[in-house]
Amino acid sequence: MKEFLDMGGYAAFVWPAYAVTLAVIALNIYWARRELEQARAAARRRLATQERGS
Amino acid sequence: MTWTWFHRLGSPPYVYGLAQRLTPWLGWPAALLIAGGLWGGLLLAPPDYQQGDGYRIIYVHAPSAWMSLMVYTTMAAAAAVGLIWRIKVAHAVAASCAAIGASFTFAALVTGALWGQPMWGTYWQWDPRLTSELILLFLYLGYIGLRAGLEDTQRADRASAVLAVVGVINVPIIHYSVTWWNSLHQAPSVMRLAKPTLPPSMLVPLMMMLLGFTLLFGALLLVRLRAQILARERSSAWIREALGT
């Protein structure tokens, strides 16, 4: 286990590289979902205003 | 051969429904491939005879760099379709790409720097490959900034599409930069016409990562595309249907 974490002496480079990439993936999933949620909420508000207007 | 599929792909309600149905079919295989690729790349693949375990950065660097180029190409192609045929959905696709592409270009640059330091002795060098990849990041950021600066969606679509299409010239420059100029960066070992130079135990996890990232892009694009379509659509009847209210 210690050997694996040590990455043959390259731990200081390998693990940050993996961390950054996985963080970018996680952020992208979060952003995409938030974008859709916000668009749905905005569309719901638009519908409500239209119905009140008509 | 009929063109009805092409016309249907121009119809926002149809695309919204299609995107919703397709997302899990891309997202779950992407998750499995990336998990498998990480497992294979970190645990099963042997150390490199020159770079030891340091080369394992390839399993996150190469897929990120591939994403940066593939997403840009998709964005420029969609922008061109939107400009030429005035298809709203195509502009929505292009707009959905930018943030995804920018973030993976950032990942490619950071992981590249982290690989460069132990192998070349420097995090950064104004080298053709590195510089053209940095320009790609600025193209994405310029595209996002341009869209954010224009209130009117139609104007934002057209102006940003022109930027995306003009900027696509940078994609072959990045790809061939290591062949055309003397570069610190190594020549392609996978994305080349001849057989890849990696042995299968190293190559298979890399292929899984590349395919996994590609499918992940598909899933992210479809979710963002639905948000774009909802924001652009004014017809209340199908919005009500899409929201399920």
Interface residues (C-beta under 8 A of the other chain):
Chain A: F4 M7 G8 G9 Y10 F13 V14 P16 A17 Y18 V20 T21 L22 V24 I25 L27 N28 I29 W31 A32 R33 E35 L36 Q38 A39 R40 A42 A43 R44 R46 L47 Q50
Chain B: I34 L38 L42 L43 P47 G52 D53 G54 R56 I57 V60 H61 P63 S64 A99 I100 S103 F104 F106 A107 V110 T111 L114 W115 Q117 P118 L216 L220 V223 R224 R226 A227 Q228 L230 A231 E233 S236 I239 R240 A242 L243 T245
